[in-house]
Amino acid sequence: MRGRRLNEYMRQIIVNGQYSESGETTNILSKHNLHGQNILVGVGDSGIDVKSTFFYDSDHEVRYAKSSPDSNHRKIALYYPFIDSTEASTGGHGTHVCGTLVGEANQESASDSNGLASKARIIFFDMENTKEEFYSPSDLYNNYFDVFYNFGVRIVSNSWGSIEEYEYDSQCRHVDKFIWENNDMTIVFAAGNDGESGFNTVGTPGLAKNSICVGSSNGNHVVPGKFDYISYFSSRGNRYSKRIMPHVVSTGDMKSAKSLSEYDCKNKCNDHTDTVIMGGTSMATPSVSAAVAIITQYLNEGYYQNNSVDIRASLVKAMVIHGTVPTSGYCFKSKICNNYSSDHMYYEGWGRVQLDQVLHFDDSDFELFLYYGQIHKQKEKIIFKIPLISAKAFKATMVYTDPPVSEASSNLLGNDIDMTITIEGSSTVYYPNEMNGPDRKSTRLNSSHDQIS
């Protein structure tokens, strides 16, 4: 029997929640040719092995510069040398992350380990030196996100974060401020790998309000066959503050591109096909960033009601959260897994990302309605009347971009907007996020994301 290549497993689970030998050739992404074409994604990480078959371009050299992206290289539009311009280690973190996101092998023998958005390209921001010391910019607004934005990037994937800070801080504020002032930029962060330490282990900048924070569900390596359970290492939210974190989860262990040093292949590395298995929320994050790239392509190319859509971070985040399915429980390092008894939203957020739950096509078994609205002093509420003749399920998701606040503030929300649902003729009110009543507390627990299903 042909073995499962782990990126192929991820590429199917994140699309429709199941795996089969021929499943990828018949799923919605293949059917509609949604592989991230014409999408540019920013990645900050340790480095990329540009000679890996997943990135190598025999016709074009990689451009190492701090200006002028290259429109010709098939995978890397620009390699921005913030720290240096190489992946120093064998089996480097950044090479694996980028492979999961956009990798596309020249050699068919390695194509099972392609990334989810295999037709997208990246601008890469190198943050690790040859001693494997990692440094992120202290000013994320001006010296990181703004760099990407000025190069035309509107999606930034970040498989890094603090292992010491578990509260909203200045880096979180930089993230929120940038999205608030540039509302077409979607930023994705890893939750962290401190799940074994329990709750309140999501690190900064993943705790920002306006970005997407990603936890990890099992692939087919750490705990085979338990893809609807949370990985033992995936950081968990703070059940005491009741702030839902991470926002979503995705497959967090997989096989992807492996970097080689010049000593590994004696300077004959061009187009090498080496892969390696890694696990962590760092691996889950690029799969969600790739899903964001595909959602962006879907909206750009007129799949929604035959019209292109004005893309904003709040809409993309709402679609990611809307397109989730619940997980069943969580696993321990011993590979023993438990079903949830309570607190599931601090493990999984709103659930595991699954694109067939939100990308609507003519033959879909659900309807999709997208809407931008504004709330202000002259317009304090928006009301929709939705006729349902029959429905197997109904789900409503609201996300808004919130202004940055001081990290010392007792209330993280600049605006507190809530969603409710009522059924005509009934006095019952349905509240979001499994609450039994309105969220009116002026505390740090309030959320800029609501979902009712």
Secondary structure as UniProt FT lines:
FT   HELIX           6..16
FT   TURN            21..22
FT   HELIX           23..26
FT   HELIX           28..31
FT   TURN            32..33
FT   TURN            37..38
FT   STRAND          40..45
FT   TURN            50..51
FT   TURN            53..55
FT   TURN            58..59
FT   STRAND          76..80
FT   TURN            90..91
FT   HELIX           93..102
FT   HELIX           108..113
FT   TURN            116..119
FT   STRAND          121..126
FT   TURN            130..131
FT   HELIX           141..145
FT   HELIX           146..150
FT   TURN            151..152
FT   STRAND          155..158
FT   HELIX           170..181
FT   TURN            183..184
FT   STRAND          186..190
FT   HELIX           195..197
FT   TURN            204..207
FT   STRAND          212..217
FT   TURN            224..225
FT   TURN            227..228
FT   STRAND          229..230
FT   TURN            232..233
FT   TURN            239..242
FT   STRAND          248..251
FT   STRAND          253..257
FT   TURN            262..267
FT   TURN            270..271
FT   STRAND          275..279
FT   HELIX           281..300
FT   TURN            301..306
FT   HELIX           313..322
FT   STRAND          324..325
FT   STRAND          329..331
FT   TURN            333..334
FT   STRAND          337..339
FT   HELIX           345..348
FT   TURN            349..350
FT   STRAND          352..353
FT   HELIX           355..357
FT   TURN            362..363
FT   TURN            377..378
FT   STRAND          396..399
FT   TURN            407..408
FT   STRAND          421..422
FT   TURN            424..425
FT   STRAND          429..430
FT   TURN            433..434
FT   TURN            444..445
FT   STRAND          449..452
//
